[in-house]
Amino acid sequence: MKHDTYKFQDLSEVCYHLRKYKDCTEPWQADFCNMYGELVASFDSDEETMERLQDEDETYAMVTELMDIAMMMGKHW
């Protein structure tokens, strides 16, 4: 399983890194941390994620939805 960790400052960076996995056939997990190294969100190669990565608008919507949840839970970036 491929497991990567990224630090990000805005949502476009998260979308950029996730697009790298669009055609990945092996299982993967991508963790996104704020500038302090705190885990904010994690994505993996489940069926829904892979489907949403095929369209740029869907990718952005998926990232926005997860980040909204992370903010409500008190995660800051």
N, CA, C and O atoms as a CHARMM CRD file, in Angstrom:
* protein
*
  308
    1    1 MET  N      0.84900  -1.18400   0.00000 PROA 1      0.00000
    2    1 MET  CA     0.00000   0.00000   0.00000 PROA 1      0.00000
    3    1 MET  C      0.88600   1.23600   0.00000 PROA 1      0.00000
    4    1 MET  O      1.84500   1.32900   0.76600 PROA 1      0.00000
    5    2 LYS  N      0.56100   2.15700  -0.84700 PROA 2      0.00000
    6    2 LYS  CA     1.26800   3.42600  -0.94700 PROA 2      0.00000
    7    2 LYS  C      0.67000   4.38500   0.08000 PROA 2      0.00000
    8    2 LYS  O     -0.54300   4.59100   0.09600 PROA 2      0.00000
    9    3 HSD  N      1.50500   4.97200   0.93500 PROA 3      0.00000
   10    3 HSD  CA     1.02400   5.87700   1.98000 PROA 3      0.00000
   11    3 HSD  C      1.87600   7.13500   1.95700 PROA 3      0.00000
   12    3 HSD  O      3.07600   7.08900   2.22500 PROA 3      0.00000
   13    4 ASP  N      1.24700   8.25900   1.63400 PROA 4      0.00000
   14    4 ASP  CA     1.94800   9.53700   1.54300 PROA 4      0.00000
   15    4 ASP  C      1.35700  10.54200   2.52100 PROA 4      0.00000
   16    4 ASP  O      0.17600  10.47900   2.86200 PROA 4      0.00000
   17    5 THR  N      2.19600  11.46600   2.96300 PROA 5      0.00000
   18    5 THR  CA     1.75700  12.54500   3.84900 PROA 5      0.00000
   19    5 THR  C      2.17500  13.87100   3.22800 PROA 5      0.00000
   20    5 THR  O      3.30900  14.02700   2.77600 PROA 5      0.00000
   21    6 TYR  N      1.24500  14.82700   3.21100 PROA 6      0.00000
   22    6 TYR  CA     1.50300  16.14100   2.63000 PROA 6      0.00000
   23    6 TYR  C      1.14400  17.22700   3.63700 PROA 6      0.00000
   24    6 TYR  O      0.21600  17.07100   4.43100 PROA 6      0.00000
   25    7 LYS  N      1.88500  18.31900   3.59600 PROA 7      0.00000
   26    7 LYS  CA     1.50900  19.52800   4.33500 PROA 7      0.00000
   27    7 LYS  C      0.85800  20.45400   3.32300 PROA 7      0.00000
   28    7 LYS  O      1.30300  20.54100   2.17800 PROA 7      0.00000
   29    8 PHE  N     -0.19200  21.14600   3.74200 PROA 8      0.00000
   30    8 PHE  CA    -0.89600  22.01600   2.80400 PROA 8      0.00000
   31    8 PHE  C     -1.27700  23.33000   3.47100 PROA 8      0.00000
   32    8 PHE  O     -1.35300  23.43200   4.69600 PROA 8      0.00000
   33    9 GLN  N     -1.51400  24.33700   2.62500 PROA 9      0.00000
   34    9 GLN  CA    -1.96100  25.63600   3.11800 PROA 9      0.00000
   35    9 GLN  C     -3.34300  26.00100   2.59400 PROA 9      0.00000
   36    9 GLN  O     -4.05700  26.78200   3.22400 PROA 9      0.00000
   37   10 ASP  N     -3.72900  25.44600   1.45000 PROA 10     0.00000
   38   10 ASP  CA    -5.07600  25.72100   0.94700 PROA 10     0.00000
   39   10 ASP  C     -5.62800  24.50600   0.20400 PROA 10     0.00000
   40   10 ASP  O     -4.90200  23.55900  -0.09700 PROA 10     0.00000
   41   11 LEU  N     -6.91300  24.55500  -0.08100 PROA 11     0.00000
   42   11 LEU  CA    -7.59400  23.40300  -0.67200 PROA 11     0.00000
   43   11 LEU  C     -7.08900  23.04200  -2.05800 PROA 11     0.00000
   44   11 LEU  O     -7.13500  21.87500  -2.44800 PROA 11     0.00000
   45   12 SER  N     -6.61100  24.02000  -2.80400 PROA 12     0.00000
   46   12 SER  CA    -6.12500  23.70600  -4.14500 PROA 12     0.00000
   47   12 SER  C     -4.91000  22.78800  -4.08200 PROA 12     0.00000
   48   12 SER  O     -4.71800  21.96500  -4.97700 PROA 12     0.00000
   49   13 GLU  N     -4.08800  22.91200  -3.04300 PROA 13     0.00000
   50   13 GLU  CA    -2.94100  22.02000  -2.87700 PROA 13     0.00000
   51   13 GLU  C     -3.40400  20.58500  -2.63200 PROA 13     0.00000
   52   13 GLU  O     -2.81600  19.64100  -3.16000 PROA 13     0.00000
   53   14 VAL  N     -4.45200  20.42400  -1.83500 PROA 14     0.00000
   54   14 VAL  CA    -4.98800  19.08600  -1.56200 PROA 14     0.00000
   55   14 VAL  C     -5.48900  18.47100  -2.86300 PROA 14     0.00000
   56   14 VAL  O     -5.19000  17.31400  -3.15800 PROA 14     0.00000
   57   15 CYS  N     -6.24500  19.23300  -3.63700 PROA 15     0.00000
   58   15 CYS  CA    -6.75700  18.73400  -4.92000 PROA 15     0.00000
   59   15 CYS  C     -5.61100  18.37600  -5.85700 PROA 15     0.00000
   60   15 CYS  O     -5.66500  17.35500  -6.54200 PROA 15     0.00000
   61   16 TYR  N     -4.58400  19.20400  -5.89100 PROA 16     0.00000
   62   16 TYR  CA    -3.42300  18.93900  -6.74600 PROA 16     0.00000
   63   16 TYR  C     -2.79700  17.58800  -6.40300 PROA 16     0.00000
   64   16 TYR  O     -2.53800  16.77500  -7.29100 PROA 16     0.00000
   65   17 HSD  N     -2.55600  17.35300  -5.12300 PROA 17     0.00000
   66   17 HSD  CA    -1.92600  16.09800  -4.71600 PROA 17     0.00000
   67   17 HSD  C     -2.84400  14.89700  -4.96200 PROA 17     0.00000
   68   17 HSD  O     -2.37400  13.83000  -5.35700 PROA 17     0.00000
   69   18 LEU  N     -4.13600  15.06400  -4.73400 PROA 18     0.00000
   70   18 LEU  CA    -5.06100  13.95000  -4.94700 PROA 18     0.00000
   71   18 LEU  C     -5.14600  13.55000  -6.42300 PROA 18     0.00000
   72   18 LEU  O     -5.34700  12.37600  -6.73200 PROA 18     0.00000
   73   19 ARG  N     -4.99700  14.51100  -7.33100 PROA 19     0.00000
   74   19 ARG  CA    -5.06900  14.18800  -8.75700 PROA 19     0.00000
   75   19 ARG  C     -3.97500  13.21400  -9.17100 PROA 19     0.00000
   76   19 ARG  O     -4.11500  12.51900 -10.17800 PROA 19     0.00000
   77   20 LYS  N     -2.88500  13.15400  -8.40400 PROA 20     0.00000
   78   20 LYS  CA    -1.80100  12.21200  -8.70300 PROA 20     0.00000
   79   20 LYS  C     -2.28200  10.76100  -8.60400 PROA 20     0.00000
   80   20 LYS  O     -1.70400   9.86600  -9.22100 PROA 20     0.00000
   81   21 TYR  N     -3.33400  10.53900  -7.83100 PROA 21     0.00000
   82   21 TYR  CA    -3.82300   9.17800  -7.59300 PROA 21     0.00000
   83   21 TYR  C     -4.95200   8.77400  -8.53200 PROA 21     0.00000
   84   21 TYR  O     -5.45100   7.65100  -8.45300 PROA 21     0.00000
   85   22 LYS  N     -5.35200   9.66200  -9.40700 PROA 22     0.00000
   86   22 LYS  CA    -6.49900   9.43900 -10.28600 PROA 22     0.00000
   87   22 LYS  C     -6.41900   8.11300 -11.04100 PROA 22     0.00000
   88   22 LYS  O     -7.42700   7.42000 -11.17800 PROA 22     0.00000
   89   23 ASP  N     -5.25600   7.76000 -11.52300 PROA 23     0.00000
   90   23 ASP  CA    -5.09200   6.54000 -12.31700 PROA 23     0.00000
   91   23 ASP  C     -4.29700   5.46200 -11.58700 PROA 23     0.00000
   92   23 ASP  O     -3.86000   4.48900 -12.20100 PROA 23     0.00000
   93   24 CYS  N     -4.10800   5.62900 -10.29000 PROA 24     0.00000
   94   24 CYS  CA    -3.33300   4.67400  -9.50200 PROA 24     0.00000
   95   24 CYS  C     -4.13600   3.38300  -9.31500 PROA 24     0.00000
   96   24 CYS  O     -5.30300   3.42100  -8.92500 PROA 24     0.00000
   97   25 THR  N     -3.51000   2.26000  -9.59400 PROA 25     0.00000
   98   25 THR  CA    -4.21200   0.97400  -9.50400 PROA 25     0.00000
   99   25 THR  C     -3.91700   0.23400  -8.19600 PROA 25     0.00000
  100   25 THR  O     -4.65100  -0.68400  -7.83200 PROA 25     0.00000
  101   26 GLU  N     -2.86500   0.61900  -7.49400 PROA 26     0.00000
  102   26 GLU  CA    -2.55700  -0.02800  -6.22100 PROA 26     0.00000
  103   26 GLU  C     -3.25700   0.72300  -5.08400 PROA 26     0.00000
  104   26 GLU  O     -3.54200   1.91200  -5.22600 PROA 26     0.00000
  105   27 PRO  N     -3.53700   0.06200  -3.97300 PROA 27     0.00000
  106   27 PRO  CA    -4.16000   0.74600  -2.83000 PROA 27     0.00000
  107   27 PRO  C     -3.25800   1.88000  -2.33300 PROA 27     0.00000
  108   27 PRO  O     -2.03400   1.74600  -2.31600 PROA 27     0.00000
  109   28 TRP  N     -3.86900   2.99100  -1.93100 PROA 28     0.00000
  110   28 TRP  CA    -3.11800   4.12900  -1.45100 PROA 28     0.00000
  111   28 TRP  C     -3.87000   4.84800  -0.34100 PROA 28     0.00000
  112   28 TRP  O     -5.07900   4.68500  -0.17600 PROA 28     0.00000
  113   29 GLN  N     -3.13300   5.64000   0.40700 PROA 29     0.00000
  114   29 GLN  CA    -3.70200   6.52300   1.41700 PROA 29     0.00000
  115   29 GLN  C     -2.88600   7.80300   1.39100 PROA 29     0.00000
  116   29 GLN  O     -1.65700   7.76100   1.33400 PROA 29     0.00000
  117   30 ALA  N     -3.56500   8.93400   1.43300 PROA 30     0.00000
  118   30 ALA  CA    -2.90400  10.23300   1.44500 PROA 30     0.00000
  119   30 ALA  C     -3.40500  11.00700   2.66100 PROA 30     0.00000
  120   30 ALA  O     -4.60000  11.26800   2.79700 PROA 30     0.00000
  121   31 ASP  N     -2.47300  11.36800   3.54300 PROA 31     0.00000
  122   31 ASP  CA    -2.79800  12.15100   4.73300 PROA 31     0.00000
  123   31 ASP  C     -2.39600  13.59600   4.48100 PROA 31     0.00000
  124   31 ASP  O     -1.34900  13.87100   3.89400 PROA 31     0.00000
  125   32 PHE  N     -3.24300  14.51500   4.93400 PROA 32     0.00000
  126   32 PHE  CA    -2.97500  15.93900   4.75100 PROA 32     0.00000
  127   32 PHE  C     -2.89200  16.61200   6.11200 PROA 32     0.00000
  128   32 PHE  O     -3.82300  16.55700   6.91600 PROA 32     0.00000
  129   33 CYS  N     -1.75500  17.24500   6.34500 PROA 33     0.00000
  130   33 CYS  CA    -1.47800  17.88700   7.62900 PROA 33     0.00000
  131   33 CYS  C     -1.38100  19.39700   7.44100 PROA 33     0.00000
  132   33 CYS  O     -1.00300  19.88300   6.37500 PROA 33     0.00000
  133   34 ASN  N     -1.73200  20.13200   8.50200 PROA 34     0.00000
  134   34 ASN  CA    -1.58000  21.57700   8.45200 PROA 34     0.00000
  135   34 ASN  C     -0.10500  21.93300   8.59900 PROA 34     0.00000
  136   34 ASN  O      0.74200  21.04500   8.69300 PROA 34     0.00000
  137   35 MET  N      0.20200  23.22000   8.62000 PROA 35     0.00000
  138   35 MET  CA     1.60400  23.63600   8.65700 PROA 35     0.00000
  139   35 MET  C      2.29000  23.29000   9.97700 PROA 35     0.00000
  140   35 MET  O      3.51200  23.39100  10.08300 PROA 35     0.00000
  141   36 TYR  N      1.51200  22.88200  10.98700 PROA 36     0.00000
  142   36 TYR  CA     2.07700  22.46800  12.26800 PROA 36     0.00000
  143   36 TYR  C      2.27100  20.95000  12.34800 PROA 36     0.00000
  144   36 TYR  O      2.71800  20.42100  13.36600 PROA 36     0.00000
  145   37 GLY  N      1.92700  20.26300  11.25800 PROA 37     0.00000
  146   37 GLY  CA     2.09200  18.81900  11.21600 PROA 37     0.00000
  147   37 GLY  C      0.92900  18.03800  11.80000 PROA 37     0.00000
  148   37 GLY  O      1.02700  16.82300  11.97100 PROA 37     0.00000
  149   38 GLU  N     -0.18300  18.72100  12.11200 PROA 38     0.00000
  150   38 GLU  CA    -1.36300  18.05000  12.66500 PROA 38     0.00000
  151   38 GLU  C     -2.20800  17.47800  11.52800 PROA 38     0.00000
  152   38 GLU  O     -2.49000  18.17000  10.54900 PROA 38     0.00000
  153   39 LEU  N     -2.61000  16.21700  11.66100 PROA 39     0.00000
  154   39 LEU  CA    -3.44000  15.58200  10.64100 PROA 39     0.00000
  155   39 LEU  C     -4.80300  16.26100  10.57800 PROA 39     0.00000
  156   39 LEU  O     -5.49800  16.38500  11.58700 PROA 39     0.00000
  157   40 VAL  N     -5.17000  16.69600   9.38400 PROA 40     0.00000
  158   40 VAL  CA    -6.45700  17.36600   9.17500 PROA 40     0.00000
  159   40 VAL  C     -7.42000  16.45800   8.42100 PROA 40     0.00000
  160   40 VAL  O     -8.60400  16.39200   8.75400 PROA 40     0.00000
  161   41 ALA  N     -6.92000  15.75900   7.40900 PROA 41     0.00000
  162   41 ALA  CA    -7.78300  14.90800   6.59000 PROA 41     0.00000
  163   41 ALA  C     -6.97000  13.77100   5.98200 PROA 41     0.00000
  164   41 ALA  O     -5.75500  13.86700   5.80900 PROA 41     0.00000
  165   42 SER  N     -7.68000  12.69500   5.66600 PROA 42     0.00000
  166   42 SER  CA    -7.04600  11.53900   5.05900 PROA 42     0.00000
  167   42 SER  C     -7.97000  10.99700   3.97400 PROA 42     0.00000
  168   42 SER  O     -9.18300  10.91300   4.16600 PROA 42     0.00000
  169   43 PHE  N     -7.39900  10.63600   2.85400 PROA 43     0.00000
  170   43 PHE  CA    -8.14900  10.05200   1.74200 PROA 43     0.00000
  171   43 PHE  C     -7.50800   8.71500   1.40600 PROA 43     0.00000
  172   43 PHE  O     -6.30600   8.52800   1.59600 PROA 43     0.00000
  173   44 ASP  N     -8.32100   7.78100   0.90400 PROA 44     0.00000
  174   44 ASP  CA    -7.75600   6.51100   0.46700 PROA 44     0.00000
  175   44 ASP  C     -8.42100   6.06000  -0.82600 PROA 44     0.00000
  176   44 ASP  O     -9.29800   6.73800  -1.36100 PROA 44     0.00000
  177   45 SER  N     -7.99600   4.92500  -1.30700 PROA 45     0.00000
  178   45 SER  CA    -8.41000   4.46200  -2.63700 PROA 45     0.00000
  179   45 SER  C     -9.73400   3.70700  -2.63500 PROA 45     0.00000
  180   45 SER  O     -9.90000   2.74300  -3.38300 PROA 45     0.00000
  181   46 ASP  N    -10.67600   4.13800  -1.79800 PROA 46     0.00000
  182   46 ASP  CA   -11.98100   3.46500  -1.83600 PROA 46     0.00000
  183   46 ASP  C    -12.70400   3.80600  -3.14100 PROA 46     0.00000
  184   46 ASP  O    -12.31200   4.72400  -3.86000 PROA 46     0.00000
  185   47 GLU  N    -13.73600   3.07100  -3.42500 PROA 47     0.00000
  186   47 GLU  CA   -14.43700   3.19400  -4.71000 PROA 47     0.00000
  187   47 GLU  C    -14.99200   4.60300  -4.93900 PROA 47     0.00000
  188   47 GLU  O    -14.84400   5.14800  -6.03300 PROA 47     0.00000
  189   48 GLU  N    -15.61900   5.19200  -3.93900 PROA 48     0.00000
  190   48 GLU  CA   -16.20500   6.52500  -4.09700 PROA 48     0.00000
  191   48 GLU  C    -15.13300   7.57800  -4.36400 PROA 48     0.00000
  192   48 GLU  O    -15.30600   8.44000  -5.22600 PROA 48     0.00000
  193   49 THR  N    -14.04000   7.50900  -3.63400 PROA 49     0.00000
  194   49 THR  CA   -12.96400   8.47700  -3.83100 PROA 49     0.00000
  195   49 THR  C    -12.39800   8.37100  -5.24200 PROA 49     0.00000
  196   49 THR  O    -12.21100   9.38200  -5.92000 PROA 49     0.00000
  197   50 MET  N    -12.13200   7.16100  -5.67700 PROA 50     0.00000
  198   50 MET  CA   -11.57700   6.97800  -7.02200 PROA 50     0.00000
  199   50 MET  C    -12.53600   7.49500  -8.09800 PROA 50     0.00000
  200   50 MET  O    -12.10700   8.07100  -9.09800 PROA 50     0.00000
  201   51 GLU  N    -13.81800   7.28700  -7.88500 PROA 51     0.00000
  202   51 GLU  CA   -14.81600   7.78500  -8.83700 PROA 51     0.00000
  203   51 GLU  C    -14.82000   9.30900  -8.87200 PROA 51     0.00000
  204   51 GLU  O    -14.88700   9.90800  -9.94500 PROA 51     0.00000
  205   52 ARG  N    -14.74900   9.93700  -7.69900 PROA 52     0.00000
  206   52 ARG  CA   -14.79100  11.40100  -7.62600 PROA 52     0.00000
  207   52 ARG  C    -13.50600  12.05000  -8.13100 PROA 52     0.00000
  208   52 ARG  O    -13.51800  13.21500  -8.53000 PROA 52     0.00000
  209   53 LEU  N    -12.41200  11.32100  -8.11900 PROA 53     0.00000
  210   53 LEU  CA   -11.15000  11.86000  -8.62900 PROA 53     0.00000
  211   53 LEU  C    -11.14000  11.98400 -10.15300 PROA 53     0.00000
  212   53 LEU  O    -10.28700  12.67600 -10.70900 PROA 53     0.00000
  213   54 GLN  N    -12.06500  11.33100 -10.82400 PROA 54     0.00000
  214   54 GLN  CA   -12.10600  11.35900 -12.28900 PROA 54     0.00000
  215   54 GLN  C    -12.58600  12.69600 -12.84000 PROA 54     0.00000
  216   54 GLN  O    -12.39200  12.98200 -14.02100 PROA 54     0.00000
  217   55 ASP  N    -13.20400  13.51200 -12.00500 PROA 55     0.00000
  218   55 ASP  CA   -13.73200  14.80800 -12.43300 PROA 55     0.00000
  219   55 ASP  C    -13.17900  15.89500 -11.50200 PROA 55     0.00000
  220   55 ASP  O    -13.29600  15.77700 -10.28200 PROA 55     0.00000
  221   56 GLU  N    -12.58300  16.94400 -12.05900 PROA 56     0.00000
  222   56 GLU  CA   -11.97100  17.99200 -11.23500 PROA 56     0.00000
  223   56 GLU  C    -12.97000  18.67200 -10.30400 PROA 56     0.00000
  224   56 GLU  O    -12.64200  18.96100  -9.15400 PROA 56     0.00000
  225   57 ASP  N    -14.17600  18.92700 -10.78400 PROA 57     0.00000
  226   57 ASP  CA   -15.19100  19.56400  -9.94300 PROA 57     0.00000
  227   57 ASP  C    -15.59100  18.65800  -8.78800 PROA 57     0.00000
  228   57 ASP  O    -15.78700  19.12800  -7.66800 PROA 57     0.00000
  229   58 GLU  N    -15.71200  17.36900  -9.05300 PROA 58     0.00000
  230   58 GLU  CA   -16.05400  16.40400  -8.00300 PROA 58     0.00000
  231   58 GLU  C    -14.92200  16.27000  -6.98700 PROA 58     0.00000
  232   58 GLU  O    -15.16900  16.11500  -5.79100 PROA 58     0.00000
  233   59 THR  N    -13.68600  16.33100  -7.46700 PROA 59     0.00000
  234   59 THR  CA   -12.53900  16.27300  -6.56200 PROA 59     0.00000
  235   59 THR  C    -12.57800  17.45800  -5.60400 PROA 59     0.00000
  236   59 THR  O    -12.41900  17.29200  -4.39400 PROA 59     0.00000
  237   60 TYR  N    -12.79100  18.65300  -6.14900 PROA 60     0.00000
  238   60 TYR  CA   -12.84100  19.85000  -5.31000 PROA 60     0.00000
  239   60 TYR  C    -14.00800  19.77200  -4.32500 PROA 60     0.00000
  240   60 TYR  O    -13.85700  20.14400  -3.16200 PROA 60     0.00000
  241   61 ALA  N    -15.15600  19.29800  -4.77300 PROA 61     0.00000
  242   61 ALA  CA   -16.31900  19.16500  -3.89400 PROA 61     0.00000
  243   61 ALA  C    -16.02900  18.17400  -2.76600 PROA 61     0.00000
  244   61 ALA  O    -16.39200  18.42500  -1.61700 PROA 61     0.00000
  245   62 MET  N    -15.38200  17.05800  -3.08000 PROA 62     0.00000
  246   62 MET  CA   -15.05100  16.05800  -2.07500 PROA 62     0.00000
  247   62 MET  C    -14.10400  16.64800  -1.02700 PROA 62     0.00000
  248   62 MET  O    -14.30300  16.45800   0.17300 PROA 62     0.00000
  249   63 VAL  N    -13.08700  17.35400  -1.48100 PROA 63     0.00000
  250   63 VAL  CA   -12.11400  17.96400  -0.56500 PROA 63     0.00000
  251   63 VAL  C    -12.80200  19.00800   0.30400 PROA 63     0.00000
  252   63 VAL  O    -12.56700  19.05900   1.51100 PROA 63     0.00000
  253   64 THR  N    -13.63400  19.82600  -0.28500 PROA 64     0.00000
  254   64 THR  CA   -14.34900  20.86700   0.46500 PROA 64     0.00000
  255   64 THR  C    -15.24500  20.25300   1.53400 PROA 64     0.00000
  256   64 THR  O    -15.27400  20.73000   2.66800 PROA 64     0.00000
  257   65 GLU  N    -15.97600  19.20000   1.18000 PROA 65     0.00000
  258   65 GLU  CA   -16.85900  18.53100   2.14400 PROA 65     0.00000
  259   65 GLU  C    -16.07400  17.99300   3.33700 PROA 65     0.00000
  260   65 GLU  O    -16.47200  18.18200   4.48600 PROA 65     0.00000
  261   66 LEU  N    -14.95900  17.32400   3.05800 PROA 66     0.00000
  262   66 LEU  CA   -14.17300  16.75400   4.14800 PROA 66     0.00000
  263   66 LEU  C    -13.52400  17.83800   5.00300 PROA 66     0.00000
  264   66 LEU  O    -13.44500  17.69300   6.22300 PROA 66     0.00000
  265   67 MET  N    -13.06600  18.91000   4.38900 PROA 67     0.00000
  266   67 MET  CA   -12.45000  19.99600   5.15400 PROA 67     0.00000
  267   67 MET  C    -13.48500  20.72300   6.00600 PROA 67     0.00000
  268   67 MET  O    -13.17200  21.16600   7.11200 PROA 67     0.00000
  269   68 ASP  N    -14.70000  20.85000   5.51200 PROA 68     0.00000
  270   68 ASP  CA   -15.77100  21.44500   6.32100 PROA 68     0.00000
  271   68 ASP  C    -16.00500  20.62600   7.58600 PROA 68     0.00000
  272   68 ASP  O    -16.17600  21.17700   8.67300 PROA 68     0.00000
  273   69 ILE  N    -16.01100  19.31900   7.43000 PROA 69     0.00000
  274   69 ILE  CA   -16.20000  18.43100   8.58400 PROA 69     0.00000
  275   69 ILE  C    -15.02300  18.57100   9.54000 PROA 69     0.00000
  276   69 ILE  O    -15.21100  18.64700  10.75400 PROA 69     0.00000
  277   70 ALA  N    -13.81400  18.60400   8.99700 PROA 70     0.00000
  278   70 ALA  CA   -12.62200  18.73900   9.84700 PROA 70     0.00000
  279   70 ALA  C    -12.66100  20.04700  10.63700 PROA 70     0.00000
  280   70 ALA  O    -12.29300  20.07200  11.81100 PROA 70     0.00000
  281   71 MET  N    -13.10500  21.13600  10.00000 PROA 71     0.00000
  282   71 MET  CA   -13.19500  22.43000  10.69500 PROA 71     0.00000
  283   71 MET  C    -14.23800  22.37500  11.81300 PROA 71     0.00000
  284   71 MET  O    -14.02100  22.92600  12.89200 PROA 71     0.00000
  285   72 MET  N    -15.35300  21.72000  11.56100 PROA 72     0.00000
  286   72 MET  CA   -16.38200  21.60700  12.58700 PROA 72     0.00000
  287   72 MET  C    -15.88700  20.80200  13.79200 PROA 72     0.00000
  288   72 MET  O    -16.34800  20.99500  14.91700 PROA 72     0.00000
  289   73 MET  N    -14.94000  19.90000  13.53400 PROA 73     0.00000
  290   73 MET  CA   -14.40200  19.08100  14.60500 PROA 73     0.00000
  291   73 MET  C    -13.21400  19.77600  15.29800 PROA 73     0.00000
  292   73 MET  O    -12.60000  19.20900  16.20200 PROA 73     0.00000
  293   74 GLY  N    -12.90500  20.98800  14.87300 PROA 74     0.00000
  294   74 GLY  CA   -11.86800  21.74500  15.54600 PROA 74     0.00000
  295   74 GLY  C    -10.50000  21.65900  14.93200 PROA 74     0.00000
  296   74 GLY  O     -9.53200  22.11800  15.54000 PROA 74     0.00000
  297   75 LYS  N    -10.37500  21.08900  13.75000 PROA 75     0.00000
  298   75 LYS  CA    -9.07600  21.03600  13.08300 PROA 75     0.00000
  299   75 LYS  C     -8.85300  22.34700  12.33000 PROA 75     0.00000
  300   75 LYS  O     -9.74200  22.83100  11.62900 PROA 75     0.00000
  301   76 HSD  N     -7.68400  22.89900  12.47900 PROA 76     0.00000
  302   76 HSD  CA    -7.37000  24.17500  11.81600 PROA 76     0.00000
  303   76 HSD  C     -6.17800  24.00200  10.90500 PROA 76     0.00000
  304   76 HSD  O     -5.26100  23.23400  11.19500 PROA 76     0.00000
  305   77 TRP  N     -6.19900  24.71200   9.81900 PROA 77     0.00000
  306   77 TRP  CA    -5.03300  24.72300   8.94700 PROA 77     0.00000
  307   77 TRP  C     -4.73700  26.10600   8.64000 PROA 77     0.00000
  308   77 TRP  O     -3.78500  26.38700   7.91200 PROA 77     0.00000
